[in-house]
């Protein structure tokens, strides 16, 4: 028993001694680290306050732009310029971008480098003749007849008339755009063309009809076509919402004049028993629309020279809309007649 108790007492003493040594070691390490930190902080404080400020000569010789000037190559100037927003905030905005026709604009596209025959004819012959045909002589002192207001007010004591909108013109006619006298500043001209093809056979024959129509439309216009999806389902026609059923190509500038020249001088004269475009067409805003059957579309030179590449039963029809800067249909009709488009039927202005 005495030997066992002696062994336990000795083990307890050894454990207590090791714990005390460990505590002493940790305390010694903490004290040494604290002292080292205190010495470092004192050195930093003394060194920071010991550095004198730069002299006036050094400050005068300092040039922050010297590294950029000594570069072997200079960075592009646009990096230091303000990039104007892509939207137009009006003429009074402080950062209004220049128009796309200005060479300083980011949207400027150089060209065109050549004029088509039809465009040259318009500027040299058609525009002066158009001003002559629409000229209205007004001698000095001429006073035009004052016209009544376009909208009529409600007359009477009926309370139903109070705070009502003005009435339209008599006779049930619609209000049209005001037509200004044509001068050398606003001679009507063709602004753009929209060539559209609606493929109703897509519902029954599949999407191959639309692919052929898009290829034909892209071939004759030289522009990438845009497809359109159906907005509403029609069970009677088998039409599903979200299905591609039409394609469109928009033409401007040089491509527009080339297509219009080809249409007037090559395609239209080859149509058999064709009287021309109806004189009643138009939207009262100077835009004229007309269409062609598939057999007429096949007479375009691009399709006729490569006729075997297109299935004859899948060649589409076309709807052409001529957008002009005219404010009335009669001015747009007169412009197209000067370009060579024939009209027939009763003229309604």
C-alpha positions in Angstrom: 0.0 0.0 0.0 2.8 2.4 1.0 4.6 1.7 -2.3 1.4 2.4 -4.3 0.7 5.7 -2.5 4.3 6.8 -3.0 4.0 6.1 -6.7 0.8 8.2 -7.0 2.4 11.1 -5.1 5.4 11.1 -7.3 3.3 11.1 -10.5 1.2 14.1 -9.2 4.4 16.0 -8.5 5.7 15.4 -12.0 2.4 16.6 -13.5 2.3 19.7 -11.5 5.9 20.5 -12.4 5.2 20.1 -16.1 2.2 22.3 -15.9 4.1 25.0 -14.2 6.9 24.8 -16.7 4.4 25.1 -19.6 2.8 28.2 -17.9 6.2 29.8 -17.4 7.1 29.2 -21.1 3.8 30.8 -22.3 4.2 33.8 -20.0 7.8 34.2 -21.1 6.7 34.1 -24.8 3.9 36.6 -24.3 6.2 39.0 -22.4 8.9 38.8 -25.1 6.3 39.4 -27.9 4.8 42.3 -26.1 8.2 43.8 -25.6 9.1 43.3 -29.2 5.8 45.0 -30.4 6.5 47.9 -28.1 10.0 48.3 -29.5 8.7 48.1 -33.1 5.9 50.7 -32.4 8.4 53.0 -30.9 10.7 52.7 -33.9 7.8 53.3 -36.3 6.6 56.3 -34.5 10.1 57.8 -34.2 10.9 57.0 -37.8 7.6 58.5 -39.2 8.0 61.7 -37.3 11.7 61.9 -38.1 11.2 62.1 -42.0 11.2 65.7 -43.0 8.7 67.1 -45.6 9.9 67.6 -49.2 11.6 70.9 -50.0 10.1 73.5 -52.2 12.6 72.8 -54.9 11.7 69.1 -55.0 8.0 70.0 -55.0 8.5 72.4 -57.9 10.5 69.8 -59.9 7.8 67.1 -59.4 5.9 66.3 -62.7 3.1 63.8 -62.4 2.8 63.6 -66.2 6.4 62.7 -66.8 5.9 58.9 -66.8 3.1 59.1 -69.4 5.2 61.4 -71.6 8.2 59.1 -71.5 6.2 56.1 -72.7 7.5 54.5 -76.0 3.9 54.7 -77.3 1.0 56.9 -76.4 -2.4 55.7 -75.4 -5.4 56.5 -77.6 -6.9 59.9 -77.1 -10.4 58.5 -76.7 -9.4 57.1 -73.3 -9.2 60.6 -71.9 -12.3 62.0 -73.7 -15.9 61.9 -72.5 -18.0 59.2 -74.2 -21.4 60.7 -74.9 -24.5 58.5 -74.2 -26.1 56.6 -77.1 -29.4 58.4 -76.6 -30.2 62.0 -77.5 -31.3 64.2 -74.7 -32.2 67.2 -76.9 -30.4 70.3 -78.3 -29.9 71.8 -74.9 -28.1 68.8 -73.3 -24.5 69.6 -72.2 -23.2 66.4 -73.9 -25.2 66.1 -77.1 -23.5 63.7 -79.6 -23.0 65.0 -83.2 -25.3 63.7 -85.9 -24.4 60.4 -87.6 -23.6 62.4 -90.8 -20.8 64.3 -89.0 -17.4 62.6 -89.4 -16.7 63.2 -85.7 -19.7 61.0 -84.8 -19.1 57.4 -83.6 -21.9 56.3 -85.9 -20.5 57.9 -89.0 -20.2 55.6 -92.0 -18.3 56.9 -95.0 -19.8 56.6 -98.4 -21.6 56.0 -100.7 -18.7 56.2 -103.1 -20.9 56.0 -106.3 -24.4 57.0 -107.3 -26.8 54.8 -109.1 -28.3 56.0 -112.4 -31.7 56.5 -110.8 -30.3 58.6 -108.0 -28.4 60.8 -110.4 -31.5 61.2 -112.5 -33.5 62.3 -109.4 -31.0 65.0 -108.3 -30.4 66.3 -111.9 -33.8 66.1 -113.5 -36.7 64.9 -111.4 -36.2 67.3 -108.4 -36.1 70.5 -110.6 -39.1 69.2 -112.6 -41.0 68.4 -109.5 -40.6 72.0 -108.2 -41.8 73.3 -111.6 -44.9 71.1 -111.6 -45.9 72.0 -108.0 -45.0 75.7 -108.3 -47.6 78.1 -107.0 -47.1 81.7 -108.0 -47.9 84.3 -105.3 -47.3 87.9 -106.3 -46.1 90.4 -103.8 -48.8 91.4 -101.4 -50.8 88.2 -101.9 -52.9 87.2 -98.9 -54.2 83.7 -98.8 -57.8 83.1 -97.9 -58.2 82.4 -94.2 -59.5 79.0 -93.5 -61.6 78.0 -90.6 -60.3 75.9 -87.8 -59.8 72.2 -88.6 -61.7 71.2 -85.4 -65.1 72.6 -84.6 -66.3 73.5 -81.1 -69.6 72.4 -79.5 -72.2 75.1 -79.6 -75.2 75.2 -77.3 -76.2 75.4 -73.7 -76.3 71.6 -73.2 -74.2 70.6 -70.2 -73.2 67.6 -72.3 -71.0 69.9 -74.4 -69.0 71.2 -71.4 -65.3 70.1 -71.3 -65.6 68.0 -74.4 -63.0 67.5 -77.1 -63.4 69.5 -80.3 -65.4 67.9 -83.2 -63.9 66.7 -86.4 -64.4 68.4 -89.8 -67.8 68.1 -91.6 -68.6 65.3 -93.9 -67.0 62.6 -91.9 -63.6 63.3 -93.4 -60.4 62.4 -91.4 -57.8 64.9 -90.5 -54.8 64.7 -92.8 -51.3 66.1 -92.4 -50.8 69.7 -93.1 -49.2 70.2 -96.5 -46.6 72.9 -96.8 -45.6 74.6 -100.0 -42.9 72.7 -101.8 -39.6 74.5 -102.1 -36.0 73.5 -102.8 -35.7 72.6 -99.1 -38.5 70.0 -99.0 -38.7 68.4 -102.4 -40.1 64.9 -101.8 -37.7 62.0 -102.2 -37.7 58.3 -101.5 -36.6 57.7 -98.0 -36.6 53.9 -97.7 -38.1 50.7 -99.1 -39.7 47.8 -97.2 -40.0 44.5 -99.1 -42.3 42.1 -97.2 -43.3 38.5 -98.0 -46.0 36.7 -96.1 -45.9 32.9 -96.4 -49.3 31.4 -95.6 -48.3 27.9 -96.8 -46.0 27.6 -93.8 -48.9 26.2 -91.9 -49.5 23.3 -94.3 -46.1 22.7 -96.0 -43.7 23.4 -93.2 -40.9 25.9 -92.6 -39.2 25.1 -96.0 -41.5 27.6 -97.7 -40.2 30.3 -95.4 -36.6 29.3 -96.0 -37.1 29.6 -99.8 -38.9 33.0 -99.4 -36.1 34.3 -97.2 -33.4 33.1 -99.7 -35.3 34.7 -102.6 -35.9 38.0 -100.7 -32.2 38.2 -99.6 -31.1 37.4 -103.2 -33.1 40.2 -104.9 -32.5 42.8 -102.2 -29.0 42.1 -101.1 -29.9 42.6 -97.5 -30.2 40.2 -94.6 -33.9 39.5 -94.0 -35.8 39.6 -90.7 -38.4 37.0 -89.8 -41.6 37.7 -88.0 -43.6 35.5 -85.6 -47.4 35.2 -85.4 -48.8 37.1 -82.5 -52.2 35.4 -82.2 -53.3 31.7 -82.7 -56.0 31.0 -85.2 -57.4 27.4 -85.1 -59.3 27.9 -88.3 -56.2 28.6 -90.2 -54.0 26.2 -88.3 -51.9 29.2 -87.1 -49.9 28.7 -83.9 -48.7 31.6 -81.8 -45.0 32.2 -82.0 -44.4 30.5 -85.4 -42.4 32.2 -88.1 -44.7 33.1 -91.0 -43.2 36.2 -92.8 -39.9 37.9 -93.6 -38.9 41.5 -94.3 -36.0 43.4 -95.8 -35.5 47.2 -95.3 -33.5 49.1 -97.9 -31.9 52.5 -97.6 -29.4 54.5 -99.5 -27.5 53.0 -102.5 -29.2 49.5 -102.1 -32.6 51.2 -102.2 -31.9 53.0 -105.5 -30.4 49.9 -107.1 -33.5 47.8 -106.2 -35.9 50.5 -107.3 -34.1 51.0 -110.6 -34.1 47.2 -111.2 -37.8 47.0 -110.3 -38.9 49.9 -112.6 -36.7 49.2 -115.6 -36.4 45.4 -115.6 -39.3 43.8 -113.8 -42.3 46.0 -114.4 -42.0 46.2 -118.2 -42.0 42.3 -118.4 -45.3 41.9 -116.6 -48.0 40.8 -119.1 -51.3 42.7 -119.1 -50.4 44.8 -116.2 -52.1 48.2 -116.0 -49.9 49.5 -113.2 -50.4 50.5 -109.6 -53.8 51.5 -108.4 -54.0 55.3 -107.9 -56.1 54.8 -104.7 -53.2 53.2 -102.9 -51.5 55.1 -100.1 -51.9 55.9 -96.4 -52.5 59.7 -96.6 -49.0 60.3 -95.3 -47.0 59.9 -98.5 -46.3 56.2 -98.5 -47.3 54.0 -101.5 -47.6 50.2 -101.4 -48.1 47.6 -104.2 -47.5 43.9 -104.6 -46.4 41.3 -107.1 -47.4 37.7 -107.7 -44.9 34.8 -107.5 -44.6 34.6 -111.3 -43.5 38.3 -111.4 -40.9 37.7 -108.6 -39.4 34.9 -110.7 -38.5 37.5 -113.4 -36.0 39.3 -111.2 -32.5 38.8 -112.7 -31.1 37.2 -109.6 -33.8 34.5 -109.5 -34.1 34.0 -113.3 -30.3 33.3 -113.7 -30.4 30.7 -110.9 -34.0 29.5 -111.3 -33.1 25.8 -110.6 -32.1 26.7 -107.1 -35.7 27.7 -106.1 -38.7 25.3 -106.2 -41.2 26.9 -108.6 -44.1 26.3 -106.2 -42.3 27.9 -103.3 -41.3 31.2 -104.8 -43.1 33.8 -102.8 -45.0 37.0 -103.6 -43.8 40.4 -102.5 -45.3 43.5 -101.0 -43.2 46.7 -101.7 -43.8 49.8 -99.6 -42.2 53.0 -100.8 -41.6 55.4 -97.9 -41.2 59.0 -99.1 -40.7 62.4 -97.4 -43.9 63.7 -99.0 -46.8 64.8 -96.7 -49.6 63.8 -99.1 -50.3 60.9 -101.4 -50.6 63.0 -104.5 -47.0 64.3 -104.0 -45.7 60.7 -103.5 -47.7 59.6 -106.5 -46.2 62.4 -108.6 -42.7 61.5 -107.5 -43.1 57.8 -108.4 -44.6 58.7 -111.8 -41.5 60.8 -112.5 -39.4 57.8 -111.5 -41.3 55.5 -113.9 -44.0 53.8 -111.9 -47.3 53.7 -113.8 -50.6 54.4 -112.1 -54.2 53.7 -113.3 -57.7 54.2 -112.1 -59.5 57.1 -110.4 -57.2 59.4 -108.5 -58.4 60.3 -105.0 -56.4 63.1 -103.2 
